Amino acid sequence: MIIKSILVVCTGNICRSPMGERLLQHYVRGVNVESAGIRGLEGHAADPYSQLICQKHGISLEGHVGRKLTTGMLRQADLILAMESQQLNHISAMAAEVRGKSMLFGRWLDVREIPDPYRKSEAAFEYVFGLLDGASKEWAKRLNR
């Protein structure tokens, strides 16, 4: 199957999934990448620490607006990448038919789950960015063929 669209999912769609979305956009060629949150903070910009850390690494979160995950988004995506196993369970409960195309963002890392840095330190966001960056590069190796 050719992957033409990826949906990145986290909890609020203001920390991890916006970073993951923009990193995948940076590394993966010819794929539409979007993000949403299970309890998406609709209309919110990315967390200030997410913006700061991404900016330090040359990635812009400019224009990001939080969205709440819908079954339509799940069905439209060719690949769904969640941060935690619990989110994969939630995705399956929302639309059982998408389970086969839903995986952990950190699937190719030793640390498979990407922890939520929300309301934590700048260092926590930096750590999460590093995980997301490493995972994005691994996805790019597999998708840029």
C-alpha positions as CSV (number, residue, x, y, z in Angstrom):
1,M,0.0,0.0,0.0
2,I,1.2,3.5,-0.9
3,I,1.0,5.9,2.0
4,K,-0.2,9.3,0.9
5,S,-1.6,10.6,4.2
6,I,-0.5,10.3,7.8
7,L,-2.5,11.4,10.8
8,V,-0.5,12.0,14.0
9,V,-2.5,11.6,17.2
10,C,-1.8,12.6,20.8
11,T,-4.0,13.8,23.7
12,G,-4.5,17.6,23.3
13,N,-3.0,18.3,19.9
14,I,-0.8,21.1,21.3
15,C,2.5,19.3,22.3
16,R,3.5,16.0,20.8
17,S,1.4,15.6,17.7
18,P,2.1,19.1,16.3
19,M,5.8,18.5,16.7
20,G,5.5,15.0,15.1
21,E,3.4,16.4,12.3
22,R,5.9,19.0,11.3
23,L,8.9,16.7,11.7
24,L,7.2,14.1,9.4
25,Q,6.4,16.9,6.9
26,H,10.1,17.8,7.1
27,Y,11.5,14.3,6.5
28,V,8.9,12.4,4.5
29,R,8.5,13.2,0.8
30,G,5.1,13.5,-1.0
31,V,2.9,12.6,2.0
32,N,0.2,14.8,3.5
33,V,0.7,14.9,7.3
34,E,-1.9,16.2,9.7
35,S,-2.5,15.9,13.4
36,A,-5.3,15.8,16.0
37,G,-5.9,15.1,19.6
38,I,-8.2,12.6,21.3
39,R,-9.2,15.4,23.6
40,G,-8.1,18.1,21.2
41,L,-7.9,21.6,22.4
42,E,-9.7,23.0,19.5
43,G,-8.5,26.4,18.2
44,H,-5.4,26.5,20.5
45,A,-1.9,27.2,19.2
46,A,0.9,24.8,19.9
47,D,2.2,24.8,23.5
48,P,4.8,27.6,23.9
49,Y,7.5,25.1,24.9
50,S,6.7,23.0,21.8
51,Q,7.1,26.1,19.7
52,L,10.4,27.1,21.4
53,I,12.0,23.7,21.1
54,C,10.9,23.3,17.4
55,Q,12.2,26.7,16.6
56,K,15.6,25.9,18.1
57,H,15.8,23.0,15.7
58,G,14.6,24.8,12.7
59,I,11.1,23.5,12.6
60,S,8.2,25.9,12.6
61,L,4.8,25.3,14.3
62,E,3.5,28.5,12.8
63,G,-0.2,28.3,12.0
64,H,-0.9,25.2,14.0
65,V,-4.4,25.0,15.4
66,G,-5.5,22.3,17.8
67,R,-8.1,19.8,16.5
68,K,-10.2,17.1,18.1
69,L,-9.9,13.7,16.5
70,T,-12.9,12.5,14.5
71,T,-13.8,9.1,12.9
72,G,-13.7,10.8,9.5
73,M,-10.1,11.8,10.1
74,L,-9.2,8.3,11.1
75,R,-10.9,6.8,8.0
76,Q,-9.3,9.2,5.6
77,A,-5.7,8.6,6.8
78,D,-3.6,5.9,5.2
79,L,-1.4,5.7,8.4
80,I,-2.3,6.7,11.9
81,L,0.5,7.3,14.4
82,A,-0.3,7.6,18.1
83,M,2.0,8.4,21.0
84,E,0.8,5.8,23.5
85,S,-0.8,2.4,23.5
86,Q,-3.8,3.8,25.3
87,Q,-4.4,6.1,22.4
88,L,-4.3,3.2,20.0
89,N,-7.1,1.6,22.1
90,H,-9.1,4.7,21.9
91,I,-8.7,5.0,18.2
92,S,-9.8,1.3,17.8
93,A,-12.9,2.0,19.9
94,M,-13.7,5.0,17.7
95,A,-13.3,3.2,14.4
96,A,-12.4,-0.5,14.7
97,E,-11.7,-0.8,11.0
98,V,-8.7,1.5,11.2
99,R,-6.8,-0.7,13.7
100,G,-4.7,-2.3,11.0
101,K,-3.3,1.1,9.9
102,S,-2.7,2.5,13.4
103,M,0.7,2.2,15.0
104,L,2.8,3.8,17.7
105,F,4.8,6.9,16.4
106,G,7.8,5.4,18.3
107,R,7.4,2.0,16.7
108,W,11.0,1.9,15.4
109,L,12.6,3.2,18.6
110,D,13.5,1.3,21.7
111,V,11.2,3.6,23.6
112,R,8.0,2.9,21.8
113,E,5.7,5.3,23.7
114,I,6.3,9.0,23.5
115,P,5.6,10.6,27.0
116,D,3.4,13.6,27.3
117,P,5.5,16.7,28.3
118,Y,2.4,18.9,28.9
119,R,2.9,21.2,31.9
120,K,6.5,19.9,32.4
121,S,9.9,21.5,32.0
122,E,11.6,22.8,28.8
123,A,14.0,19.8,29.3
124,A,11.0,17.4,29.1
125,F,9.9,19.0,25.8
126,E,13.5,18.7,24.5
127,Y,13.6,15.0,25.4
128,V,10.2,14.4,23.6
129,F,11.4,16.4,20.6
130,G,14.4,14.1,20.4
131,L,12.3,11.0,20.5
132,L,9.9,12.4,17.8
133,D,12.8,13.5,15.6
134,G,14.5,10.1,15.8
135,A,11.2,8.3,15.2
136,S,10.4,10.6,12.2
137,K,13.8,9.8,10.6
138,E,13.0,6.1,11.0
139,W,9.6,6.5,9.4
140,A,11.2,8.5,6.6
141,K,13.6,5.6,5.9
142,R,10.6,3.3,5.5
143,L,8.3,5.6,3.6
144,N,10.8,7.5,1.3
145,R,11.1,4.6,-1.2
